[in-house]
Amino acid sequence: MPDTSYAPKGPARPGKRAGHDSADKRHPDATAIARLKAELAAQAALIARQEVSLAHSRKIFDRASAAARIGVWECSLPSEQLHWTDVVYDLFDLPRGATLDRSEIIKCYPAESRKALDSLRSRAIAERSGFTLDAEITTFAGHSRWIRITATVECEADVPVRIFGMKQDITEEKILSDRMRYLAEFDAMTGLANRARFQARLAQADASRPLGALLLIDLDGFKAVNDTFGHVVGDECLKAAAERLAEGCGAADLVARVGGDEFAVLLGSHLDRAAVSGVAREIIERVGKPVVVRGQSLRLGASVGIAFAGSGAPCDLFAQADTALYAAKAAGRKTFRIFKAEAGAKGRSAAA
């Protein structure tokens, strides 16, 4: 009989079978690979979402930065190499991405602003700190702007390596602030200092800012002009009187409108009695010249009361000048009187 192989019957013995051995080895590897692929896909999706979020945040920042006119700047130390965002280029009227040369850019700052910037910057670098400065610039296109600079110094191993911060266009804010201060301190009609600024200066008189004399001026005949020709003509007369006062009191510390048709002139301590009297005469002469308004030649006058600064309080100086002013009016107007203490005690003042 031919030889035949013998295959025993019954349950197979446990052991490895051909064809299944490699599959068993590949199975755990395939699972790990699938798991890694899934993790990579999840990470890629997360990164994609973060990129979208970052792009959205960057867009919001850019829009907010442009709307607020705020840009970011950085200057490497000690190389002085500058890096700007687009808004800073716009503030200086430079093409975006243009090469930056700090030695040229610093020329945009007028001498006063440049001096302040150099001082604050040097101190911040030396002290490893920062600063804020409102500075005026003239852009490369010749435009005048005000910018607010904030700066922080960054160090590595306590060595300053860069200074960075923000630059913001505050031109409109500066104009509004100056306008509000002007309205708070100056008379809108005449352009002279108002009563509030006059009183503030009077209160600040001390050894460092001494006063020599106070002149109070009242316009003679103004009420008749105002009543006859109306407030518009009266206002023009006030403007003309204010202009003549300012021109005739070039050496004054302050010229102010302190009432309807009442003005005040503060003179420094460098002027003696004769010089102060000369200023009063100049005021009377200038104000007494005709004023032509809408074809009408009108003539006003000026009465002047003078008080010299002494050991009394500033409020006493005003009261003394006011007493002298009433004496000038009583003497026939268009003249001046100087307050004397002994006369003031009796309710009158002596003639100059």
Secondary structure per residue as TSV (DSSP state, phi and psi in degrees):
chain	resnum	aa	ss	phi	psi
A	1	M	-	360.0	142.8
A	2	P	-	-68.6	151.6
A	3	D	-	-71.8	133.9
A	4	T	-	-127.4	149.6
A	5	S	-	-75.5	151.2
A	6	Y	-	-110.5	128.0
A	7	A	-	-117.4	111.9
A	8	P	-	-67.4	144.4
A	9	K	-	-89.9	167.8
A	10	G	S	105.4	178.7
A	11	P	S	-62.9	140.2
A	12	A	-	-71.0	148.9
A	13	R	-	-77.6	143.6
A	14	P	S	-62.0	143.5
A	15	G	S	163.3	179.8
A	16	K	-	-83.3	140.7
A	17	R	-	-118.4	144.1
A	18	A	T	-61.4	142.8
A	19	G	T	91.9	-24.9
A	20	H	T	-100.8	-19.2
A	21	D	H	-62.2	-49.3
A	22	S	H	-68.2	-35.9
A	23	A	H	-63.8	-40.0
A	24	D	H	-65.3	-32.8
A	25	K	H	-74.5	-35.6
A	26	R	H	-75.5	-27.4
A	27	H	H	-59.4	-50.5
A	28	P	H	-63.9	-35.9
A	29	D	H	-64.8	-43.3
A	30	A	H	-63.0	-39.1
A	31	T	H	-65.6	-43.2
A	32	A	H	-64.1	-41.7
A	33	I	H	-64.0	-43.5
A	34	A	H	-61.7	-40.5
A	35	R	H	-65.5	-42.2
A	36	L	H	-63.3	-40.0
A	37	K	H	-62.4	-42.0
A	38	A	H	-64.3	-41.4
A	39	E	H	-64.6	-42.1
A	40	L	H	-63.2	-39.9
A	41	A	H	-64.9	-40.2
A	42	A	H	-65.7	-41.5
A	43	Q	H	-64.9	-41.0
A	44	A	H	-62.9	-40.6
A	45	A	H	-65.4	-39.7
A	46	L	H	-64.1	-44.9
A	47	I	H	-61.9	-40.9
A	48	A	H	-62.3	-43.3
A	49	R	H	-64.9	-39.9
A	50	Q	H	-65.7	-38.0
A	51	E	H	-64.5	-40.5
A	52	V	H	-64.1	-44.5
A	53	S	H	-63.6	-41.7
A	54	L	H	-64.5	-42.6
A	55	A	H	-62.9	-39.1
A	56	H	H	-65.9	-43.7
A	57	S	H	-64.2	-40.1
A	58	R	H	-63.9	-39.1
A	59	K	H	-64.2	-43.6
A	60	I	H	-62.8	-43.7
A	61	F	H	-61.5	-45.3
A	62	D	H	-61.9	-41.5
A	63	R	H	-67.6	-43.6
A	64	A	H	-64.8	-40.7
A	65	S	H	-61.8	-43.8
A	66	A	H	-67.7	-40.8
A	67	A	H	-66.0	-40.4
A	68	A	H	-87.6	-3.3
A	69	R	T	56.6	46.4
A	70	I	E	-118.0	128.8
A	71	G	E	-126.2	159.3
A	72	V	E	-104.0	139.1
A	73	W	E	-132.6	156.6
A	74	E	E	-147.6	139.8
A	75	C	E	-131.0	118.4
A	76	S	E	-73.5	146.8
A	77	L	T	-121.2	138.8
A	78	P	T	-92.6	9.4
A	79	S	T	-69.2	-20.5
A	80	E	-	63.9	27.5
A	81	Q	-	-80.8	128.4
A	82	L	E	-99.4	148.0
A	83	H	E	-135.5	128.4
A	84	W	E	-125.0	151.2
A	85	T	-	-86.2	171.5
A	86	D	H	-58.1	-39.2
A	87	V	H	-62.5	-36.5
A	88	V	H	-66.2	-40.0
A	89	Y	H	-56.7	-43.3
A	90	D	H	-64.1	-39.1
A	91	L	H	-60.7	-36.3
A	92	F	T	-95.0	5.3
A	93	D	T	56.4	46.1
A	94	L	-	-112.5	147.5
A	95	P	-	-61.2	137.2
A	96	R	T	-60.8	132.0
A	97	G	T	86.4	0.3
A	98	A	-	-65.2	154.1
A	99	T	-	-65.2	135.1
A	100	L	-	-106.4	129.7
A	101	D	-	-124.0	108.5
A	102	R	H	-60.6	-34.0
A	103	S	H	-63.8	-27.6
A	104	E	H	-85.1	-38.5
A	105	I	H	-66.6	-36.6
A	106	I	G	-62.9	-20.3
A	107	K	G	-71.2	-13.7
A	108	C	G	-70.6	-18.2
A	109	Y	S	-90.2	128.5
A	110	P	-	-60.3	165.1
A	111	A	H	-54.4	-43.7
A	112	E	H	-66.2	-45.7
A	113	S	H	-66.6	-39.0
A	114	R	H	-63.9	-41.1
A	115	K	H	-62.7	-44.3
A	116	A	H	-64.5	-42.2
A	117	L	H	-63.5	-46.8
A	118	D	H	-60.8	-40.4
A	119	S	H	-66.5	-48.3
A	120	L	H	-66.2	-40.3
A	121	R	H	-65.2	-45.7
A	122	S	H	-62.1	-41.6
A	123	R	H	-66.1	-42.3
A	124	A	H	-62.1	-41.4
A	125	I	H	-66.5	-42.1
A	126	A	H	-66.7	-36.7
A	127	E	H	-96.5	0.2
A	128	R	T	56.7	48.0
A	129	S	-	-128.0	-140.9
A	130	G	E	-154.5	-174.5
A	131	F	E	-163.9	166.9
A	132	T	E	-132.0	136.8
A	133	L	E	-145.9	132.8
A	134	D	E	-95.7	116.9
A	135	A	E	-128.6	148.9
A	136	E	E	-91.8	142.2
A	137	I	E	-134.6	155.5
A	138	T	E	-114.8	114.8
A	139	T	-	-69.5	171.8
A	140	F	T	-66.7	-14.9
A	141	A	T	-96.1	2.7
A	142	G	S	88.0	8.7
A	143	H	-	-85.5	142.3
A	144	S	E	-91.4	127.5
A	145	R	E	-138.6	158.2
A	146	W	E	-114.0	133.2
A	147	I	E	-127.1	148.2
A	148	R	E	-103.4	120.2
A	149	I	E	-105.3	127.4
A	150	T	E	-116.4	142.8
A	151	A	E	-144.2	145.2
A	152	T	E	-137.0	137.4
A	153	V	E	-95.2	129.9
A	154	E	E	-106.3	135.4
A	155	C	E	-120.4	154.9
A	156	E	E	-129.1	120.4
A	157	A	T	55.7	40.0
A	158	D	T	65.8	17.6
A	159	V	E	-110.2	122.8
A	160	P	E	-61.9	124.8
A	161	V	E	-115.5	-20.8
A	162	R	E	-161.0	156.1
A	163	I	E	-126.8	131.9
A	164	F	E	-146.3	167.8
A	165	G	E	169.0	-146.2
A	166	M	E	-129.9	153.8
A	167	K	E	-126.3	129.6
A	168	Q	E	-127.2	137.5
A	169	D	E	-75.9	114.5
A	170	I	-	-118.0	24.5
A	171	T	H	-57.9	-48.6
A	172	E	H	-64.3	-40.0
A	173	E	H	-62.3	-41.1
A	174	K	H	-65.0	-44.5
A	175	I	H	-61.2	-44.8
A	176	L	H	-64.2	-42.2
A	177	S	H	-63.1	-44.6
A	178	D	H	-64.0	-38.2
A	179	R	H	-65.6	-42.9
A	180	M	H	-65.3	-40.1
A	181	R	H	-66.3	-38.5
A	182	Y	H	-61.4	-47.3
A	183	L	H	-64.2	-30.3
A	184	A	H	-77.3	-24.2
A	185	E	H	-116.8	-14.6
A	186	F	B	-125.8	151.3
A	187	D	-	-78.5	122.3
A	188	A	T	-63.6	-32.4
A	189	M	T	-76.1	-48.8
A	190	T	T	-97.4	-20.3
A	191	G	-	83.2	-3.4
A	192	L	S	-79.2	167.4
A	193	A	B	-60.7	146.6
A	194	N	-	-92.7	-176.8
A	195	R	H	-63.1	-37.8
A	196	A	H	-62.3	-44.7
A	197	R	H	-68.8	-37.3
A	198	F	H	-60.9	-47.3
A	199	Q	H	-64.6	-36.8
A	200	A	H	-64.4	-43.5
A	201	R	H	-65.7	-39.3
A	202	L	H	-63.1	-40.0
A	203	A	H	-71.2	-23.6
A	204	Q	T	-86.9	-1.6
A	205	A	-	-63.4	123.0
A	206	D	S	-153.4	-166.6
A	207	A	S	-62.3	-31.8
A	208	S	S	-79.7	-27.6
A	209	R	S	-132.8	68.9
A	210	P	-	-73.2	153.3
A	211	L	E	-108.4	147.7
A	212	G	E	-98.6	-47.9
A	213	A	E	-156.9	157.3
A	214	L	E	-120.2	129.7
A	215	L	E	-113.7	124.0
A	216	L	E	-104.5	129.4
A	217	I	E	-120.3	130.7
A	218	D	E	-120.2	133.9
A	219	L	E	-78.5	121.0
A	220	D	E	-81.6	132.6
A	221	G	T	84.0	3.0
A	222	F	H	-68.5	-40.2
A	223	K	H	-61.8	-39.8
A	224	A	H	-64.3	-41.6
A	225	V	H	-63.9	-44.4
A	226	N	H	-64.1	-41.9
A	227	D	H	-71.3	-33.9
A	228	T	H	-81.9	-44.8
A	229	F	H	-106.7	-6.9
A	230	G	-	96.4	169.3
A	231	H	H	-68.2	-31.4
A	232	V	H	-62.9	-46.9
A	233	V	H	-67.0	-40.0
A	234	G	H	-60.1	-40.1
A	235	D	H	-64.2	-39.2
A	236	E	H	-64.2	-36.4
A	237	C	H	-65.5	-40.9
A	238	L	H	-61.2	-43.2
A	239	K	H	-62.3	-43.0
A	240	A	H	-64.4	-42.4
A	241	A	H	-63.2	-41.9
A	242	A	H	-63.1	-42.9
A	243	E	H	-63.0	-41.3
A	244	R	H	-68.5	-36.1
A	245	L	H	-62.6	-46.6
A	246	A	H	-62.6	-39.2
A	247	E	H	-69.7	-36.1
A	248	G	H	-85.9	-5.1
A	249	C	T	-124.4	49.3
A	250	G	T	-61.9	-27.0
A	251	A	T	-91.0	5.3
A	252	A	E	-73.7	149.8
A	253	D	E	-74.8	-35.0
A	254	L	E	-160.5	137.7
A	255	V	E	-120.9	125.7
A	256	A	E	-137.3	153.8
A	257	R	E	-99.8	117.0
A	258	V	-	-108.1	-3.0
A	259	G	S	-162.3	-167.9
A	260	G	S	-54.8	-60.6
A	261	D	S	-125.4	29.6
A	262	E	E	-115.9	134.7
A	263	F	E	-126.9	160.5
A	264	A	E	-135.5	143.3
A	265	V	E	-128.5	124.2
A	266	L	E	-101.8	125.9
A	267	L	E	-112.2	148.6
A	268	G	E	-75.2	167.7
A	269	S	T	-74.4	-6.9
A	270	H	T	-76.2	-13.5
A	271	L	S	-93.4	131.4
A	272	D	-	-86.8	-177.4
A	273	R	H	-60.0	-41.8
A	274	A	H	-65.6	-40.9
A	275	A	H	-66.5	-39.8
A	276	V	H	-64.5	-42.2
A	277	S	H	-61.9	-36.9
A	278	G	H	-64.1	-38.3
A	279	V	H	-62.9	-42.2
A	280	A	H	-61.8	-43.4
A	281	R	H	-63.4	-39.6
A	282	E	H	-63.1	-40.7
A	283	I	H	-62.6	-47.8
A	284	I	H	-61.0	-42.1
A	285	E	H	-65.9	-45.6
A	286	R	H	-67.4	-46.9
A	287	V	H	-66.9	-28.2
A	288	G	T	-75.5	-9.3
A	289	K	S	-72.8	149.2
A	290	P	-	-59.2	146.8
A	291	V	E	-115.9	122.9
A	292	V	E	-96.7	116.7
A	293	V	E	-131.1	117.8
A	294	R	T	52.8	44.4
A	295	G	T	82.1	-5.8
A	296	Q	E	-97.8	129.8
A	297	S	E	-95.1	109.3
A	298	L	E	-111.9	146.8
A	299	R	-	-125.3	124.6
A	300	L	-	-112.5	175.7
A	301	G	E	-137.2	176.6
A	302	A	E	-139.1	129.3
A	303	S	E	-106.1	137.2
A	304	V	E	-127.5	131.7
A	305	G	E	-113.4	133.2
A	306	I	E	-120.2	135.6
A	307	A	E	-133.7	132.5
A	308	F	E	-92.8	139.9
A	309	A	-	-66.0	138.2
A	310	G	-	-139.3	-140.0
A	311	S	S	-87.9	-5.1
A	312	G	S	-76.8	173.9
A	313	A	-	-75.0	158.8
A	314	P	H	-56.4	-37.6
A	315	C	H	-64.0	-30.5
A	316	D	H	-66.4	-37.5
A	317	L	H	-61.0	-41.8
A	318	F	H	-65.9	-44.8
A	319	A	H	-62.6	-37.9
A	320	Q	H	-67.1	-43.7
A	321	A	H	-64.6	-35.9
A	322	D	H	-66.2	-38.2
A	323	T	H	-63.6	-43.3
A	324	A	H	-65.1	-35.7
A	325	L	H	-63.4	-44.6
A	326	Y	H	-64.7	-32.4
A	327	A	H	-66.8	-38.0
A	328	A	H	-65.1	-39.1
A	329	K	H	-66.6	-40.6
A	330	A	H	-67.1	-24.7
A	331	A	T	-83.3	4.2
A	332	G	T	114.4	4.3
A	333	R	S	68.7	173.8
A	334	K	S	52.2	39.3
A	335	T	S	-149.7	-178.0
A	336	F	E	-134.2	156.8
A	337	R	E	-136.6	150.2
A	338	I	E	-111.9	132.1
A	339	F	-	-70.0	136.3
A	340	K	-	-123.3	135.4
A	341	A	H	-57.1	-44.1
A	342	E	H	-69.3	-31.4
A	343	A	H	-75.6	-36.4
A	344	G	H	-61.9	-31.2
A	345	A	T	-65.3	-24.5
A	346	K	T	-98.1	4.0
A	347	G	T	86.2	14.9
A	348	R	-	-143.8	170.9
A	349	S	-	-130.4	157.8
A	350	A	-	-85.6	157.3
A	351	A	B	-73.8	153.9
A	352	A	-	-70.1	360.0
